[in-house]
Structures are given as structure tokens and as C-alpha cells.
Amino acid sequence: MQPLRVAIIDDERAAREEIKRALTPYSDYEVVGEARNINDALVLVQQLLPDLLFLDVQMPGGSGFDLLAQLPAVPDVIFTTAYDTYAVQAFDNNALDYLLKPFRTERFAQAMEKHRTKVRERAALSGSTVPGKQLFIKDGDHCFFVQQDDIYLVESANNYARIHTSHRQALIKTSLTQLEERLDPGVFFRINRHQLVHTRYITAIVAIDGGRLQLSIGHQLTVIVSSRQAVRFKQWNKM
């Protein structure tokens, strides 16, 4: 198996070197890149597609949360921080784990074993060690990760977008068009000016007046495909 690809994002050189030294015994991991600010990190992650990020929470020009909110797909994340309040927030936001700087060797080993366990479970379920496509969502003061496959509907709400999953709804400050660019075009379809649907959740399709389509999402929700988008939907869905 190829080593898992690691990127280290931290504005302090000493902190980056500490993580690299700590990773030396882990031959199944390979550091492929590092960055010291949000702008460089955004380019690095999109180019190198790491499997795991060691991500500092506070950096010049923006937080680690700001970086994750801009990524189309987010890899596994271990947050690093010198502040307990940020660490607790990161952990509550269902990150893989967090490390308080300076971290102890045994604490680092716990975080790595936690990631190895997650990789083994992923491989057993899907046959792949690659992280699934997930988004980092910042909804007011709350931040969390959402798997794209858990999203069944996205709706525009003025300058915001509302994400619907079976577990929660979240209102995030981005346009529907901007969010559409981050979602998998193989499964998400823009059915009208205001809504995107995950097509795997469609349970029924009915033609209605005006050349439109009515879609059933699950057993309780119905949405309407505009006449313009209905033509595209039929071609896209090979109807």
C-alpha cells in the first residue's frame, strides 16, 4: 500500500519540524508538503490532495477553519493549537483529533492510532483508504464536517445556502452557485434557480404541466424541476 500523504499547515517553522520529527517512525505516512499561511495552504492542498492534514487553528490571514471552508473536498484533519478553547472547539466539531502544542509523544501516538483505525475501517467498508468527499461547514458559531453523500438538498436563501441532511440543517454564508462548484457534479443537479438535489435520493419522477418534472426525495419531500432544467435533467439522467 502506498504511504498516506500528509500536509502540515502551521505558521511556525518549529511546529512544522516537530510534527515531521514525530512522524519519522510512521513509515506508512509521507509528508508531501507544508505551508505557513492560508493562501499557500489552499493551493497546496488542491494540488497535492493529501490524505491527512495537520492544521494549526490560528495563523496569519485567517484560521484553519477558514481554510477548510474554502476547500471543495476536505481530507482527514488533526488540528494543532496552543489554546485549549480552540482545541475543544475543534474536537467538538468532529475533527479526527486535536493536539495541544507542545504535544507529548504518547499523545501524538494516540492521534496517529486513531487515524490508522479510521483508515482501516474505511478500507473495510469501501475498499479505499482515501477520505470520502466531505465539506467543512461554518454555520454561525458552529463548525462541523458533512459528507457530501449525506446531503440530499441545498436551497438558496438570499446570500446564504441552506444544506439539508438527515441529521441537521445548516445555513452557510455562500451562494448556491458557489456551493454547487464545490459539490460532486456526478450526483448533484441544479433543478431550478433555488435548489440543488442529490440525485441518489430521488425515489420517483413525474412529468407535470409546463414541461416540468416533480421529484420525490425520500418519502416525504417533493421538489419541482423547472421546464428549462427538465430538458437538461432528462439528458443528464438518460431519460
N, C-alpha and C positions, 0 to 999 in steps of 0.2 A: 504494500500500500504506500502511496506517495505521502510524504510528510504533510501535515496540516499547515497551512500557510498563515503566518501571524504578522500583523502590523501593529506597531507601537506608536501611539499618538500621545505625546506629552511635551510641554514646552521646556521642561528641564532635562538637559542632557544627562545629568547624573541619574535621574529617574529612569530614563530610557536604557542607560547602561546597566542599571541594577536589574531591570527586567530581563535583558539579554543574558546577563550572567546567571540569573535564576533559571533561565530556560535551557542552559547548557546540558544538564543531564537528560533532557527530554528529546531523544533522537527522533521521535515521531512528530516533532514540531519544527518548523523552519521560519525564521524571521525573514520576511521578504521585503520589508520596507518600514520606514519610520518618518514621522512628521512632527513639527513643533507648533503648528497652528491649524486653525480650522480650514483655511483656504487650501493649504498644501495637502491636508488630510483628505479633503473631498476628492481632489484629483487622484491622489494615491490609491484610495480605496476603490474608486471606479475603474482605475486602470489595472490594479493588481488582483482585485477580487479576493481578498483574504478570507479565510475561514473563521478567524478569531481576531478580535480587536482588544488590545489593552488600551483603554481610553481614559485619559485624565478628564475630570469633570470641569475644572476651571482652567482656561487657557486664554491668552490674549486674543481679542477679536471675537470671542464667543465661547460658549460652553460645549462640553462634549454632547450634551443634549441637542444643541443647535446643529451640530454636525449630523447626528443620527436623523434628525428631522428632514434633512436635505437629501438623504441617500434614497435612491429608488428601491434598493433592497439592502437590508441590514444584516451583517454577519452576526455570529455569536459575539457577545460583549462581556468583558470583565472590566468593570470600572476601577480606576485608581484615583485616590483622593487623599488629601491630608486633613479633611474636615469630616467629623462624624456625621454632621447633619446631612451633608451631601451623600455620604455613604449609605446612610439609612434610606434616603430618598431613592437612590439608585437601586438598592436591594428591594425596596417596596415596589419599584416599578418593574419587577420581574426580570431584572437583568440576570445573566447567568450567575454572577457573583460580584463581589467588590473587594478591593484590598485597600487598607488604610496605610498610607505612607508614613514612616518607613515600615515595610512589611517584614514579618518573620518568615524564615524558611519553611516552617511547618504550615503556616497559614497559606503561603503560596502553593505548597504541595496539595493542600485541601482544595483550593480553587482549580488546580490543574486536574485533579482526580474527578472533580465534579464535571469538568468539561469532557474528559475522556469517557465518563459514564454516559453523558448526553450523546456523544458521538456514537458509542456502541449501540445505544437504544435507537438512534436514528437509522443506523445501518441495518439493524434487525427489522425495523418497520418498513423501510423504503429501499433498502439495498444501497443507499448512498450515504456518505459521510458529510456531504455538502449541506449547509444550513438551508432550510426552506425559505421561500420568499416571505420576508416579514417587513413590516413598516414600524417605524418608531413614531408614536402619536403623542403630541403635546396638546392636551385639552385643558386650557386654563392652567391651574397649578398642578394638574395631574399628568403624569407621563407613563406610557406603557408600550409594550410591543404587541402587535397584532399580526397574525399570519394572514397573508393575502387570501388564502383559501377559506378563512373564517368570515370574510366579508361577503355578504350577499347583496347589498345595495349601498350606493353612495348617492346623496342628494345635495344639490346646491342650496345654500341658504345665505342669500346676499353675497358677501365677500368670504363666506365660510363654506365648508363642506361637512356634511353630516354622514358619518360612517355607521352602518348598521351591521352588527354581528349577532349571533345567537346569545352572546353573553352581555353585550352592552351597546350603547350608542355613544358616539364621541363627536363633538363639534370642534373642528380644527380650522385655524386661520389660513386657508389656502383656497384657491378657486377650484371648481370642479375640473376645469381643463388642466390645471397644473397637477392635480392629483391623478388624473387619467394618464398623464405621461409617466407616472411612477408605477402604475399598475400593469399587470401582465396583459398585453393586448390579445393573447391567445384565448383568454377566458372572460375578460371584461368587455362589455359592449355598451356604447352610448346609445340609449334607446330614445332619448329626446334631449331637449336643451338642458334639462334639470336633473336627469338621473342616469346613473351607470348601474348595470346589473352584472353579477357574476353568473354566467350562463349555465354553470353546472347546477345551480339551484333552481333552474326553470323546470317546472313539473308539467306545464300544459301551455299550448299556444293556440289561440283562437283568433281567426280573422273577424274584424268588426268593421263598422261603417267608415267610409272615407279612406279606405286603403290602409287603415291602421291595424295593429295587432294588440291583443291582450295577452299578457304573460302572467301565469301563476307562479309565484315564488314560494316554494314550500306549500303549505296547505291553507294559509290564511291571507297572504298578501297578493294583490293583483296590481300590475302596472301597465301602462299603455306605451306602445312603441309608436312614435309619430309616423305619418304616412311617408315622409321623406326617409326616415331611418328604417322603416319597414322594408323598403326595397333593398337597402344595404344588408339588413339583417337576414333576409331570405338568401341573398347571395353568399353572405358570410357563413350562414348555417346550412347552405346547400339544400334549401327547401324547394 
